[in-house]
Amino acid sequence: MTIALLAVGTRGDVQPFIALALGLQQAGFTPLIISATNEKAFVESFGIPFHALDVDIQQIMENQEVHAMTKGNNPITFARSHIQGSNALQSTMVRVQHEIWSAVQTVDAIIYHPGMQNAFLMAQELGIPSIIASPFPFAPTSEYPAILFYNNVRLKGWLGKTLNRSTHAMFERVFWMIGRSAAKEFWKNLGKPNRATLTPPSRTHSASGQPVLLGYSPQLFPADKSWAENIAVTGYWT
């Protein structure tokens, strides 16, 4: 059984997926990491099959708009810089979506970073299961705010819990907005222009009962008792 692991980003995005791939190998599966070409040597040094996308993240980071994406230290700055960066990369992002689509045609399941949510729609189209694998909190909870809001003022009581949960919904929507235009263009090219809806695929994924793996210590961010059984805090992937 071949499982594609999809993480296109910096080394920090890809490295946890190497740990997952090694675990899958030990369990008897065949992992295939799909990522930017500049990660090829690093991934293959662990003996993991790799599919190189025709994109170099290090080279892309030299783009002024894209470089600004690393500077976002509050929700507004993050959203503005990431949307501007994705607009600057629109044609590249659409091309990469088509490359990913070709790469997953023969796999049996897809594990994807929450920044690559179009993978869920691809898995649906192919009729195969998918798994979100997030190295940071990516499930709504009233116990703490989403990662973009950590430095903001904290409120206590029911009002604070309500605000915390709302920040997760906002972050999920912003994260999808960053890549939605490229995903929409991709599906339009395939003759399915209504596939990339406004609803974040990650939300549909969670509601479908398919696994959501959160790769950090439960001592740092405990699992919310209200979460469905398909959401699990697994510990770090190292």
Helices and strands as residue ranges (DSSP letters): E 2-6, H 11-26, E 30-36, G 37-39, H 40-44, E 50-53, H 57-60, H 64-67, G 68-71, H 75-88, H 90-103, E 109-112, H 118-126, E 130-134, G 147-149, H 157-189, H 201-208, E 212-214, E 231-233
